[in-house]
Amino acid sequence: MDKHDLYELCVQSVDHLAPLLRAIHGGSPRMLGEDFAGTAALSRRWCEAIDGGSAVAVDLDTDTLAKHPDAPGVTRLEADVRFANTPADVLFVGNFSIGYLHTRGELIEYLRHARSRLTPGGVFVCDTYGGDSAFIPGAVHRPHPIPKALDGVGGRICRYTWEQRDADPLTGMVTNAIHFRVDHCGDIVEEMLDAFVYEWRLWSVPELRDAMGEAGLAQTDVYAGLADAVDDEGNAYVTPVEDPDELDESFIVLVAGRA
Ligand SMILES: C[S@@+](CC[C@H](N)C(=O)[O-])C[C@H]1O[C@@H](n2cnc3c(N)ncnc32)[C@H](O)[C@@H]1O
């Protein structure tokens, strides 16, 4: 068990995300592009869930991308996302990674390139967070039971912390860190502090929509309440947010853009 296993356990919920992205696309998408893919967890799930599905996972980091080398249907591309040229029905950027693009110029250039990779009817989707606490330093903690299949032990809990360490509302820059503590019967048996540290520009929803529009993704929609949007059978039901009252005081949303 390494920090990537714990990241997949505590941070990602690809079982929900794959059907959500299909529903946001609205048709029968087959080809996923996962940019800033990390361990390509979404790509793997996509190919398992979709008949004839394929995915291209793009990341700069060789070791992270190599974590699961033999995933049927998944092509791993070690590259800067700005130079990836593979086509996609759905092109996804997750866990706030759009914030690696620090300036508006970089953002628009990337979005233009992303648009050029979309197949007809294709959609680009990224996530962001906002609301009351967006620029307030602080931390949230969540316990996650570790399945025996993952650690070979069973009964242990991963205590996950998401920390917003610094946040500057004048520049939009934030520093976020992820920490893991493995708890066995009340004792911390392993600690991974600063397992991941990110320096991001926190793009607001209207900034993303404006930039998408300028990059030729003229129709933009925002999706919220995502945890409740997938039923037990894995069917997703999504409708775009039309009224700001539908958003929580602090929120995470998906922003989708189509040509
Ligand atoms: C926050 S992780 C995202 C993991 C996963 N996509 C998710 O949704 O949780 C960000 C990843 O982006 C990669 N990355 C950062 N800048 C990149 C770039 N310009 N091109 C490709 N990958 C990049 C990092 O190596 C890291 O693995």
The ligand as an SDF file (V2000), in Angstrom:
LIG
                    3D

 27 29  0  0  0  0  0  0  0  0999 V2000
   -4.1780   15.9950   -8.5010 C   0  0  0  0  0  0  0  0  0  0  0  0
   -3.4520   14.7170   -9.4670 S   0  0  0  0  0  0  0  0  0  0  0  0
   -4.8860   14.1920  -10.3030 C   0  0  0  0  0  0  0  0  0  0  0  0
   -5.1490   12.7280  -10.2580 C   0  0  0  0  0  0  0  0  0  0  0  0
   -6.4980   12.3080  -10.8300 C   0  0  0  0  0  0  0  0  0  0  0  0
   -6.7240   12.8270  -12.1630 N   0  0  0  0  0  0  0  0  0  0  0  0
   -7.6830   12.6970   -9.9890 C   0  0  0  0  0  0  0  0  0  0  0  0
   -8.7240   13.0430  -10.5080 O   0  0  0  0  0  0  0  0  0  0  0  0
   -7.6260   12.6030   -8.7750 O   0  0  0  0  0  0  0  0  0  0  0  0
   -2.6120   15.6880  -10.6480 C   0  0  0  0  0  0  0  0  0  0  0  0
   -1.6990   14.9630  -11.6340 C   0  0  0  0  0  0  0  0  0  0  0  0
   -1.4010   15.8870  -12.6990 O   0  0  0  0  0  0  0  0  0  0  0  0
   -0.1060   15.6340  -13.1900 C   0  0  0  0  0  0  0  0  0  0  0  0
    0.3160   16.8260  -13.9490 N   0  0  0  0  0  0  0  0  0  0  0  0
    0.5800   18.0740  -13.4970 C   0  0  0  0  0  0  0  0  0  0  0  0
    0.8530   18.9180  -14.5130 N   0  0  0  0  0  0  0  0  0  0  0  0
    0.7280   18.1790  -15.6680 C   0  0  0  0  0  0  0  0  0  0  0  0
    0.8450   18.4790  -17.0490 C   0  0  0  0  0  0  0  0  0  0  0  0
    1.1360   19.7270  -17.4750 N   0  0  0  0  0  0  0  0  0  0  0  0
    0.6580   17.4910  -17.9570 N   0  0  0  0  0  0  0  0  0  0  0  0
    0.3450   16.2210  -17.5420 C   0  0  0  0  0  0  0  0  0  0  0  0
    0.1920   15.8830  -16.2400 N   0  0  0  0  0  0  0  0  0  0  0  0
    0.3830   16.8490  -15.3100 C   0  0  0  0  0  0  0  0  0  0  0  0
    0.6990   15.2940  -11.9400 C   0  0  0  0  0  0  0  0  0  0  0  0
    1.8370   14.5040  -12.2740 O   0  0  0  0  0  0  0  0  0  0  0  0
   -0.3450   14.5320  -11.0970 C   0  0  0  0  0  0  0  0  0  0  0  0
   -0.2080   13.1310  -11.2620 O   0  0  0  0  0  0  0  0  0  0  0  0
  1  2  1  0
  2  3  1  0
  2 10  1  0
  3  4  1  0
  4  5  1  0
  5  6  1  0
  5  7  1  0
  7  8  2  0
  7  9  1  0
 10 11  1  0
 11 12  1  0
 11 26  1  0
 12 13  1  0
 13 14  1  0
 13 24  1  0
 14 15  1  0
 14 23  1  0
 15 16  2  0
 16 17  1  0
 17 18  1  0
 17 23  2  0
 18 19  1  0
 18 20  2  0
 20 21  1  0
 21 22  2  0
 22 23  1  0
 24 25  1  0
 24 26  1  0
 26 27  1  0
M  CHG  2   2   1   9  -1
M  END
$$$$
